[in-house]
Amino acid sequence: MIDLCTLGTGGTMPLPDRALASLYVRVGGRAVLVDCGEGTQIGIQRLSWGIQCIDAILLTHYHADHCSGLPGMLLAITKAGRTAPLHIYGPIGLERVVAGLRVIAPSLSCPIVLHEIIDDYSPFAAIGLMITPFPLRHETVSYTHLRAHETLANL
């Protein structure tokens, strides 16, 4: 079974009752975040699904409302004691964006593995799902990652 929870659906700036963009996807005790807007870790605490099981973060694009929560999330993951690699996927420029955000989160407890999406529609596996990114029309290069299906191993 796939569990989904929108942690935030707001745009540009957080509101008292509406956090910035983030979707928590859980399958078999493992999780993926789609986007990581400011305050994402607060939404995860309210949800009580946990931070340790997050194996990947998928950034759809690099507007601040979709990735400004990454430094806080990385620090929360470190505080939780994660040692397994954390995978981060995103459009071209991912290394530069993550390096810039990590200025305020330089020491982590786990290795970060970056995966730049170079080819539209090239599927990749995460938490037992095959995820196929596809481009969207936006002000910047943007992908959605929600065309996911369970791998044959999980059927």
N, C-alpha and C positions, 0 to 999 in steps of 0.2 A: 504494500500500500504506500502511496505517496501522500505525505502531509504537506500542505502549503499554508503559510501565514504571511500576510502582508504586514510588515512591521512599520512601514511608512509609505504613504502615497502622496505626500505633499510635494510641492515644487517650489524652488527658489529659496524659501526660508521656512524653518519649522514654525508651527503654530502650537499653542498649548494642547490641542486635541488631535494634531495631525503632524506626525514626524516626517522626515525626509525619506526619499525612496530606498526601500529595502524589502526583499522578499526572502523568507526562510523556507527552504525546501528540505524535507527530511524523508529519507528512505532507509528502512532497516537499521535505525539507530545512527546513521551517518547523515551529515547535512551539508548543504551548499547555500551560500548567500548570493542572491542576485542583487547587485548594487549594495552600497554601504554608506548611506547618507548619515549625516551628523545625528548622533543619538541612537544608532542602531543597537548598541549594546544594552541600552535601557529597555528597548522593545524586547530583546531576548530575555532579559531578566523578568519582565512582566509575563512573558510567555512560559517561562520555566522549562524550556526544551534544552537548555544548556549551550555552552560555548565550546566545550572540549570536543564535541563531535563534529564541528565544522571543519571539513577537509578542503573546501575550495570557496573562493570568492570570485564571482563573475561580474566584472564591471562592464556595463553596456556602453558607457561613454564617459568622458572626463569632465562633465559639468560638475561643479562643486556639490550640488545637491545629490549627486549619485556616488561621490567618492570621498567627501570630506570627513566621513566617519572612520575611514580606514586607519589612521594613526591610533585612535582610541580603541578600535577593535583589536588591532595588533597588540597593544599594551594589555588589554583585557585577556587576550589569548595567552600572552606571556605570564600574566599573573595567575592564570589557571594552571600553569605548569606544562603546557603542551610542549612535546619534544618532537612529535612526528611532523614531517614537512607539511606546510600549508601551500596550496596551489592557488595562484591568482591568475585569472584569464582576463584579457581585455584587448581592445583594438591596438593598432600600431601606436607606439608612444608609451606603452605600459611601463617599460623600464624607467623612463624619464619621470613619469608621473609618480610611480611608487617611490623612487629615490627621493623626489622632492617631499613627499608626505612623510617619509621615514626620517627626515631630519629631526623631527620631534619624537621619534620612536626608534632610535638607532640600535638598541640592544634588545634582542628578542631571544626567547627560549627555544625557538624552532627555526629550521631553515625555511626560507620563502622561495618557492619555485614559480617563476614568471612564464606565462604562455601568451605570446602575442598572437592575436587572430589576424592572419595575413590573408587567407583565402576565405571569401564568403562561402557559407554552406559546408565548411569542412568540419565534420563531426568529431567530437572528442568524448572520452568517458570520464565521468566523475560520479562517485558514490553509487555505482551500479546503474547509472543512467547514461545513455548515449545522448549527447546534447549537440544540437545543430544550430550554430549561430546564423542569423540572417540579417542583412542590413535594413535599416529603417531610414526614412527621410527625417533629418533633424539638422540643426545648425552645425553639427560636427559629426564626424564618423560615429555611428551608433549602431549597435547590434542588440537584438533581443536574443535571449538564450532559452526561451520557453518552449521551443519545439523539442521537447525531451521525451524519450520513451525508455522503458526499462530494457536492460540488456537481456539477451536470451538466458544468461546465467540466473537471472532473478525471476524468470517466469515459472 
